[in-house]
Amino acid sequence: MTEDLASASSPAPQVVQLRLSEGAARLVPSAAGAPPPRIDRVTSEPADHIATQRIDPAASARPPLAPGSHRSSGDAEAPRGRAGLALATGSLAFVLGTVNVTVTNVAFPDIVRSFSGVSDAITGWIVSGYALAFASTIIVGGRLADRYGRLLVFRAGVLGLLVSSIVAGFAPGIGVLLAARAVQGLCGALTVPSSLALVLPQFPAGRQASVIGIWAAAGMVASGIAPGLAAVILEFSSWRGVYLAIAPIAALAFLGSLRFLYETAKRDLRTPLDLLGVIMGTAAVFLIVLATLQGRHWGWSSAWTLACFGGGAVLLPLFLLRSARHPEPLFDPRLFRIRSFAVANLAVALSMIGAFTSWFLWPLFLTGVWGYSLLGVGLAFTPAPVVSGAVAILSGRWADKHGFRGLMTLASVFATAGMLWLLFFLDENVRYWLALFPSTMLFGLGLGVLASHLNSAALADIGAASIATANGVHQSLRYGLAAVGVAAAIAVLGGTHEVHLYNWMWLLLGALQALCIPLMWFGYPRGPASAR
């Protein structure tokens, strides 16, 4: 049906009806035997409303938005063993994108000591440079993958990560290290969206939630375990060993792509990509994330901070307006007319602020208030991501069969309880098993479902042609808002370790997480995507 809609044309306008049900568009023929017309836009009326529109097929060159399966008509299901190895390859690529953040947080003090003559404002870019490059270009990475070939973009990104990790490990000076970190962020933005888009078509449509759950769980578990492993490397080596350890993972992912992945994007280069839109969208995200990351150093009311926030605030709506009108935009705003995509992305905005900010605050509390060593911090938080990964994998089958609504609501309850536990029990007294361990377990149970299956829930009704772009948008929200949460935490703490300030953060993060409970229960569509 989708291919017919995309290819059909008619010399005269036709009246068509679009019935919108839970965010999925279905064609109601206007007349018996009439050829299927071309659809150039989808309205966001209520699910039980029938909207009649007069559409001229020649009025727009933009292809239709095609909600539906992640598999295109030409994709063939891979044998189970090959599909599993393809999933392992894609998961390794996602691991590369996530561990580059967490291992640097642990290695950062050792890096600063190595470049003792360099100011804090410059060394801070070791962390900020990666986050800024990754968050501001990941939508571009997804769009390039959908347009020019996912396998090509994936391999380019993985090779770039391999080379930049080696360069970072042997960097002779701070300038080379900063450049390598920026390249790592850019290459991660190429790799993460395309990795999932290459894997999904190799599995049956009924296993999509399970596959995305495993893919997301790999990154989640790796990002949780990586700080402990980095601490072990630092005990016997230096920060250089931390970056060099990433190179073999990149090499395995590249070799796996040569054997187990195949191209899943249908290239259509007849209409030029909106290059001005690419510049506007990238610049908007870049300026907002830059102001968020640097606001503490520049001052939140400084001219630089206000100029960056203001520039981003002006460019973002202009970018969205241009995208709505261009036939080949960087980002198609019609994606947010799909109810499942819109609700899941709002939920990820609320919950991932809490998730990333908590993982930033917990080590600070343990080292600054309880006096833990870095190795002790790594060991203290190792159980939580393991539990999260196991829950993410096990809950995937439930989501495939019953949908995401109830599962996400229950997970939000667990995650909220984990935050509030800290508010009541965490203080100056070192009580790991009473104050911290139960909280990390509750939060880990909730986060294991939310961090993995909010990704699945957002992509549930997205068609095959847009999957990498949609995943790029989702990941951009996830990591961009993570930077906002961390910046807010730094602003609240102000470099101190007063327990009451941490309590304010637990309360704020718990409140944001609690908003996901009614949002998912009342906002997300019922049942699995296959039934909608």
N, C-alpha and C positions, 0 to 999 in steps of 0.2 A: 504493500500500500504506500509506504513512504517513498519508494523509488518512483511509483507511478505519479504521485503528487509532485515530485521534484521535476519530472521530465515532461509532464503533460502541458500542452499549450492550447490556446483557443483564440481566434481572432476577435471575439466579442466578449464583453464582461459577462460573468455568470453569477447567479445568486447561490451562495453556499451557506450551510448551517454548520456551526461548530458547537458540539456539545462538550462542555468542560466538566470532567468528573474527577475530583481529587487531583487536579493539576494535569491530567492526561487529556490530550486533545483527540477527539474522534470525529470523523467526517460523517455528516448526515447527508446523503445524496439529495440534490435539489430536484432532480427529475429522473424517472426511471429510464435507464439506458443512456443517460447523458455522460459524456466523458468526464473523468475526474479533473476538477479545476486545480490550478496552482494556488497554494495558500502562502501569503507573504506575511501574515501576522496572526497572532493568537491573542484573543482578549482574555481578561481575567474576571469574567463574570462568575457568580455563584455556581456551585456544582450542578444545581438542578435547573439552571437557566439556559435557554437556547438563544444564541445570538445570531441574527441573520445579518450578513454583511454583503455589500456589493464590491467585488474585488476584480480589478482588471489585471489579467495575467501579465500584461506587458508593462504594468506600472512600476514594477520593482524587479531588480536583478538579484535581490537577496534570496538565497535558497531558504526553504521552509525550515522552521524549527521542528525537529522530529523526536518527540518524546518516545520512549519505548525501550527495547532491549539494548544492552551494550553490544550485542552482536549484530554486525551488518549482514546482509543477505549472502555475501560471498564468503563469509568466515566459516571455516570447517572446525569442528570440535577435535581437539588433539587427543591422542591416546592418553590414558590416565597417568602413566609414568612420565611421559613427556610434558604433560600439563603441569604436573607437580614440580618438575625441574624448572619449568618456565616461571612458576610462582616463586620458587626459591631464588631465581635470578632477579626477578622484579623486586622481591623483598630485600635482597642485598642492596639494591640501588636505593631503596627507601631508607635502609639503615645508614647508608653513606650520608644522606641528607640530614639525618637527625643527630648522629653521634658527633658530627663536627661542631655542634653547639655545646653539648654537655661535656665532652672531653676538654674543650678549651677552658670552660669555667674552672675545672680542677687544675689544669696546667698553668693557668694565668699567673699566679704568684711566682712560679718558677721562671716564666718568660720575663716578667718584670725585673726579676733579679739579674737575668742575663743581659738586659739592656738598661742597666742602672742609671746611665746618664740621660735617658730619654724621659721626657715629661709624661705625667699621667694622662694628659689630654691626648697624646699620640698613642701610647700603649693601649688606651681604651678602645682604639679602633681595631685591635686584634679581635675583639668580640663583636663590636658594632659593625665592622666592615662586612663580615660574613652575613650577619642578620639583615643589614640594609640591602646588600646585593641580592640575597635570596628572596626576601619579601617583596621587593620592588619589581622583580623580573619574572616571578613564577607564573603569572598569568600569560606573559609573553611566551614563556617556555611551553606552556600547554597549547597555546594557539599555534605556535610554530610546528609543534608535533602533529596536530590535527591537519595542518595545511600542507606541510612539506614532507611528512613521513615520520612516524613515531620511532621507528627503529633507527633511522638516521640520527635523529635528535638525541635519542637515548644513548647511542654509542658515542656520539660526540661529547655528551655530558659526562659519561663514565670515564672516558679517556682524559678529559680535562681534569676530573677529580683525581685520577691516578697521578698525572703529571704535577698538578698543583700541590698534592700532598707531599710528594718527594721534594719539590722545591721548598715548601714550608719547612720540612725537616732539616734541610741543609742550608736554610737561609743565612747568608753571611751578615745581614744587617736588618734593621727594623723595616726599612723600606721594602725590601724583597719579601719579607714575611707578610706585611700588610697587603701587598699586591697579590701574593699567593692566596691569602684568605679571601680577598674579594673575588678572585677567579673561582675558588671553591664555592662561594655563594652563587655565582652565576651558573656554574656547571650543575650545582644541586638543583637550581631552578629549571634546568633543561631535563634533568633525570627524573625527578619525582613525579611530575604529571604523566609523562610518557610511560613510566614503568608499569603503572596500573592499567593504562589503556592497552598495552601490549599483552597483558596477562589475561584479562577478563574474557576476550573472545575465545580462548582455548578451553573454557569451561561451560557446562550447560547453564542456561539462563536461571534455573532454579537454585544454583549454588552461588549466586553473586554475593550475597551477604557473607557467606562463609569464606569466600576467597578474599574479599576486601578485609574481613576481620583478621585473617591470617597475615595479610600484607601489612595492615596497620599495627597488628600485635608485634610483628618483627621489629618495626621501628620503635615501638613503645618499650619493649623489653630491652632492646639494645641501648636506647637512650638512658634507661634506668641502671643497667649494669655497667655501661661504659665508664661512668665516673669512678667506680671501684677498681676497674681494670686499669684506668689511667693512673689512679693512685698507686697501684702496684708497680706499673712501669716507672713512675717517678721515684719510687723507692730504690730501684736498681739502675735507673738511667736518668734521663732528663726530659724536658718537654719535647725535644726533637724526636725522641722515640715514640711519643704519643702520636705525632703526625705521620711518622713513617709507618706505624702500625696500621694506618688507614689504607695505605697503598695496596697491600695484598687483597683486601676486600674489594677494592675497585678492580683489580686484575681479575678476580674470580667472576665478578659481575660482567665484565667485558667478554671474557671467554664464554660464559653462559649465554650471552646474547648471540654469539656466533653460532651456537649449536641448538638452542632451544626456543628462540624467539623468531617470529616472522612479522612482516609488515601488516598492519591492520588498518591503516588509513588509506582512503581513496583520494589521491591528490587531484585537486581541481584549481589550476592556476590561471583560469581564464579571466577572473576578476582580480585586479591588484589588491594586495592587502593595504589596509588603511594605515600608512606609515605615520601620518600626523597623529592619528589616534594612538598608535603605539607610543609615540613620544609623549603625548599628553597623559596617557594612563600611567606610564612608567614614572614620569616626573611627579605626578600627583601623589602616588604611593611613596615614592622616594622622599619627597619633602615632608610628608606627614611622619613617616617612620624616622627620618633624620632628626626632626624636631623632638620627637619622643625620646630618642636615644641620647641626644645631646643636650636636652633641656636642663639637666642637672648641672652640666659643666658651664653652659652659656648663661644660665639663669632663666627661669620660666617666663619672666617678663622682659627679657632682653630683646633687642631689635632683631637679632638673628633668629631666635626661636619664634617670635611672632610673625616674622616674614615667611618662615618655612611653613608654619601652620596656615597662615593666610594664603600663601601661594597654593598649597595643596587643597585648601577649601574652595578656592576659585577654580582650579583646574579639574577637580573631580567631577562636579556637575557638568562642566563643559564637555569633558570626555564622555560621560554617559549620554549626553544629548547628541553628540556626534555619532556615537556607537549605535544609537537608536535609528539613525538615518542612513548610515553608510551600508552599501551592499555587502561588504566584506570587512566587518569590524574586528578589532582585537577581542572585544568581549561583547556578546549578544545580550543586552538587558532583558530580552524575553525569557531568558533562563529563570529569572526571578518571578515570572508569572506561573511557573510550575510550583504548585503548593509545597510538595515534598522538599524541593530544593531550597525554597525560601525559608521554610520553617526550620529545617535542619541547619542551615547556615546561621540563622539567628541563634539557635541553641548552641552551636559551636562557638559563636562569639561570646556568649555568656559563660559557658563551662570551661573553655580553654584559657580564658583569662585567669580563672582560678587554678587550673591545672599547672600552667607554666609558672605562674607567680608562686604557687606553693613549693614547687621544686626549686625555685630560686631562694625562697625564704627559709625552708627547712635547714639546708646546710649552714646558712648564716646564723640561725638560732643555735644549732648544735655547736658550732665553733665559737661563737661570740658569747653565748650565755652558759652553755654546759661545758665548754672547753674541750670538745672532741677534736681529735686529729682528723686530717683529711681521709686517711685510711679508715678510721672509725666511722666517719660520715658515710663513706661508700658502703661499708658493711651494714650499717644501720638501715639503709634504704634499699638494699638489694632485694629483700623479700617482696616488697610492694609491686615492682614492675613484673616480677615473675608471676605473681597472682593475677595481675592485670592481663598479662599475655594469655594465661590459661583461660581466664574468663572470656576474653575476646574470641578465642578460638571456639570454645564450647558453646557460646551463645549464638554463634553464626548460624547453626542449623535451625535454632528456634526462630531466628529472624527470617530465614528463608521460608519457613513454613507458615509463620503466624504474623509476620510484619514487625515493624519497629516501634509502634506506638506504646504499647504496654512495657516493653523491654526498656526503652529509653526513660520512661517515667520512673520505673523502679530503680534504674541505675542512678537517676538524678537524686532520688531519696537517699541512697547509700552515700553518694558523694557529698551531699549536704550534711548528712550526719557526721561524716569524717571531718569536715571543716569545723562544725560546732563542737565536736569532741575536744579539739584543741583549745577552743575558747574556755572550756570549763576545767580542763585538767592540766594543760601545759603551763608551767611556770618555772621559776629559778631552780626548783628541786629536780635533780637528775632522777627521773623515773621513766625510763625508756619503755618498759613493758606495760606500765599503766597509762602513761600520758601520750606517748608517741606511737608505739606499735599498733594499738587498736585503731588509732586514727588513720595511719597509713594503710591498714588492711581494709577499713571501710571505704576510704577514698580510692584505694586500688581496685576494689570490687566495682565501684561505680565508674571509675575512670576507664577500667578495662573495657567496659561496654561503650561508654560515651566516646572515647578517643578513637575507637576503631569503627563502631557502627554508626556514629553520626556521619562519617565519611560515606558509608554504605547508604544510609538514609538519604543523604543529599543527592547521590547519583542514581537512586533507584529508578527514576522515571526519565533519565537522560538518554537520548538516542546515541547510537554508536558514533555518529559523525562528530559529536560535540563532547565526548567523554573526557578527553585530555584537557580541553579548555575549561570545562566545568570543574574538573579536579584541581586545575590550577587556581581557579577562583576560590575554591574551598580552602586550599592550602594557604593561599595568600591571606585570607581572613584569619585562619588559625595562627599563623606565625606573626602576622602584622599586629594582631591584638595581643599576642603574647608579649611583644615588645612594649605595648601600652601598659599591660599589667605590671611588668617588671619595673618600668619607669615610675609608675605610681607607687610601687612598694619602696623604691629608693627614695622618692620624695617624702613619703611618710616617715620612714626610719631616719633619714637625714644623717646616716653614718653612725647612729647609736644602736645600742642593743637593749633598749628598755622594753620590758615584757609587756607593758600596757599598750605600747605601739604595735607590737605583734598582735595583741588581742584585737585591736581595731582592724587590722588586716584580715584576721580569721573571720571576724564578723562580716566585713564587707564581701569577702570572697564567698562565704556561706550564703549570704543574701542573693548574690548573683547566681549562684548555683541553684538555689531554691526556685528561682524564676523559671528554670527549665522544667520543673514538674508540671505546672499548668500549661506551659507552652507546648510540650510534647503531647500531653493527654488530650487537650482540646484543639490543638492546631494541626497535628500531623495526621495524614490520612490513615484510615483503618485498613488492616489486612496487608498481605504481601503485595508487591508491585504487580505480580502476574495476575492478580484478581481485579486490578483497577482498570 
